[in-house]
Every structure is written in C-alpha cells, then in structure tokens.
Amino acid sequence: MLGRIYAFALNTFREAIRKRFLIAIAILVVGTNMFAAVLGQMSLHEEARVARDVGLWSISFFGSMTAIILGVLLLYSEIQKRTIHTMLSKPVERYEFVLGKYLGMAFTLGLLVAVFTLAMASILFLRELEITDTMFKAVVLSYIEVMVVAAIAILFSSFSSPVLSGVLTGSLWFIGHRTPELVRIIDSAELGLFRVVARGTLFVVPDLHAFAISGSTVDGEHVSVHSSFVGWDYVMTAVGHGLFYIGLFLVLAIAIFSRRDFS
C-alpha cells in the first residue's frame, strides 16, 4: 500500500513541477520580495519590517493560490484524460490514488515554500537585515495553511469541475481568514438560533487566521514577528489544528471519490 501511494505521489510531483505557471509564480514571489526591499528603503527606519511582512505575505498568499490551482487541476486532469481508467483497472484502491495525489502536492508545495523562504531570506541577507527565528515559525504556520488549502481543493475537485472547485476553495480560504470578524458578528446577533446555526457552520471552516497571526492579538497579547511572537507551543497547537482539518477533508474526498462512477 505504501509503495503504491508513494508511486502516485512521485508521479504527481513530477507532473506538478512541469507546470509552467509554477515558474511564473516563483518569479513573481522573488520580484515581490525585491520590491519589498525597495519599499523598505522608502520607509522611515522600517526596512526590515516591510521586507519581512511582504515576504511572509507572499508565502501565504501565493502558496495558497498555487495549492488551489494544483488541487483543482491534478485530480481533474486524470479524469479528463481518462488515465483514471487505466490506473483504477490495476490492483489499487481509490484512497491510495487520492492520498498519493495529495502527498505529491505536499512535496511540490513544500519545495515552493522553501524557494519562497530562501528568496525572502536572501533579500534580507543582502540588505544586511536581521533574520530571526520568529520568521521561521511564521513560515511553518504558512506551510500548514497551504496544506489545509490543498486538502480543501482536493475535496472539491473529487466531485466538481475545476472552475467551481476553485471558486469554492477560494471562498473557504477567504472566510477562513476572516474567522475572528465573523465570530464577533455572530456573537452580536440577537437571534439565539442564528448564533447556534452560524457557529455550527463556522466549525466546518478551518480557522486559517490562526496561521497568519502576526500583528494580531493572541490570548489578549499582541504578537508580531518583529518583536514578541508566539512560542513553539502555539505553533505545534496550530499544526495540530491544521492536521485535523487536513485529515477531515481527505477522508471526505476519499469517501466521495470512492463512490464516483467513471464509466
């Protein structure tokens, strides 16, 4: 089983890295980091802050957008090309196929995040700006966010078209980043039934804001990658939160994909 999953993952990784848009995204991220350095020079004694903020934002945003594109295309392309018939005619299970696809995406996105991080660190080094351990905590959180988004994309692509899957995944990504604001709106509502239903609905949406907390308040304290940031205990808790939703979405994707008729 592990050998078949690894084979699917390796094949997916090789297919994904041949996508030309990945090169375009990598160039865009490097350009964004260079532009951040220019913006930092224009600011008043805030060059390091601007460079880190823009660099981390580019990892989170472009990483998530890449996860959406890969997630909605890689599974659907197998169906569209009808190569799914050849694969499933062999002694393999459908869950092995889905897990292999996801792990292949995980390898690809991990490589991209590493490239994005290297680009940001290189700009900081060349500008003789400080590279702190808090920056790498933020990168870990960003990577988990990207993997959650990839799992959402896999879920929707297991039963829908690429366009609709992209729209639905993008919508959940947007809602997930607005969780604190939505919670405040829900709590201020007068109808008790609405609060219960809304809270239940919000539970199925992963709190992506938990992975991008720099400049926000955690447990009543302001946290920032430029000064006092969260510890590794928070990072591990956030990782657990992400793994829970990744597992949930993959189980749902496998359940739906296993019942699809490709004849």
FENBEL-V693924 format. One record per residue. N is the residue number from 1. OMEGA is omega in whole degrees, 0 to 359 (* if undefined). NEAR is the number of other C-alpha atoms within 8 Angstrom. Layout:
# FENBEL-V693924
<<N:OMEGA:NEAR> <N:OMEGA:NEAR>>
This chain:
# FENBEL-V693924
<<1:181:5> <2:178:5> <3:180:6> <4:178:10> <5:179:12> <6:180:9> <7:177:9> <8:181:13> <9:181:15> <10:178:10> <11:178:9> <12:179:13> <13:180:12> <14:178:8> <15:185:8> <16:184:11> <17:176:9> <18:179:6> <19:184:8> <20:183:7> <21:177:6> <22:177:9> <23:179:8> <24:179:8> <25:179:10> <26:178:11> <27:180:8> <28:179:8> <29:178:13> <30:178:11> <31:179:8> <32:178:11> <33:177:15> <34:177:9> <35:179:8> <36:178:12> <37:178:13> <38:178:8> <39:180:11> <40:179:15> <41:180:10> <42:180:7> <43:183:8> <44:178:7> <45:181:6> <46:185:9> <47:181:13> <48:181:10> <49:181:9> <50:182:12> <51:180:15> <52:182:10> <53:181:8> <54:179:11> <55:179:14> <56:177:12> <57:181:8> <58:178:13> <59:181:14> <60:186:13> <61:183:8> <62:175:10> <63:179:14> <64:179:12> <65:177:8> <66:179:11> <67:179:15> <68:183:14> <69:180:9> <70:183:11> <71:184:14> <72:183:17> <73:189:10> <74:179:11> <75:182:12> <76:182:12> <77:178:8> <78:179:10> <79:182:10> <80:180:7> <81:181:7> <82:174:8> <83:179:9> <84:180:9> <85:180:8> <86:182:8> <87:184:8> <88:175:10> <89:178:7> <90:181:6> <91:177:5> <92:177:10> <93:181:7> <94:179:10> <95:177:8> <96:179:12> <97:181:11> <98:180:11> <99:178:11> <100:177:16> <101:182:13> <102:180:12> <103:175:9> <104:175:14> <105:180:16> <106:178:9> <107:182:9> <108:182:11> <109:176:13> <110:178:9> <111:179:8> <112:179:10> <113:177:12> <114:178:8> <115:179:9> <116:180:14> <117:178:11> <118:179:8> <119:180:11> <120:180:13> <121:180:9> <122:179:8> <123:179:11> <124:181:13> <125:181:10> <126:178:7> <127:180:7> <128:178:6> <129:186:8> <130:174:7> <131:187:8> <132:178:6> <133:178:6> <134:179:9> <135:181:11> <136:171:8> <137:179:10> <138:178:12> <139:177:12> <140:179:9> <141:179:13> <142:180:13> <143:178:12> <144:176:12> <145:180:13> <146:181:13> <147:175:12> <148:178:12> <149:178:13> <150:179:15> <151:177:13> <152:180:11> <153:177:15> <154:180:14> <155:182:12> <156:180:13> <157:180:15> <158:180:12> <159:186:9> <160:178:8> <161:181:9> <162:182:10> <163:181:7> <164:178:8> <165:179:13> <166:179:12> <167:181:8> <168:179:9> <169:178:13> <170:179:9> <171:178:8> <172:177:9> <173:180:10> <174:180:8> <175:181:9> <176:178:12> <177:180:9> <178:183:9> <179:180:12> <180:179:7> <181:180:7> <182:178:8> <183:179:9> <184:179:8> <185:180:8> <186:182:11> <187:180:7> <188:180:6> <189:183:9> <190:183:4> <191:180:6> <192:180:7> <193:179:6> <194:180:9> <195:181:11> <196:181:8> <197:181:8> <198:178:9> <199:179:10> <200:178:8> <201:182:8> <202:181:8> <203:182:7> <204:179:6> <205:180:9> <206:180:8> <207:181:9> <208:177:11> <209:180:11> <210:180:7> <211:181:12> <212:191:10> <213:181:11> <214:182:8> <215:181:8> <216:180:8> <217:178:9> <218:181:8> <219:177:4> <220:181:5> <221:178:6> <222:179:9> <223:181:14> <224:178:11> <225:181:11> <226:181:7> <227:181:6> <228:181:8> <229:180:10> <230:179:8> <231:180:6> <232:177:7> <233:176:7> <234:180:8> <235:180:12> <236:176:8> <237:178:8> <238:177:11> <239:177:10> <240:177:8> <241:180:8> <242:180:12> <243:177:10> <244:181:8> <245:176:10> <246:178:12> <247:180:8> <248:182:8> <249:179:11> <250:177:13> <251:178:8> <252:180:9> <253:179:13> <254:180:12> <255:181:8> <256:183:10> <257:181:10> <258:181:8> <259:180:6> <260:179:7> <261:182:4> <262:182:5> <263:*:2>>
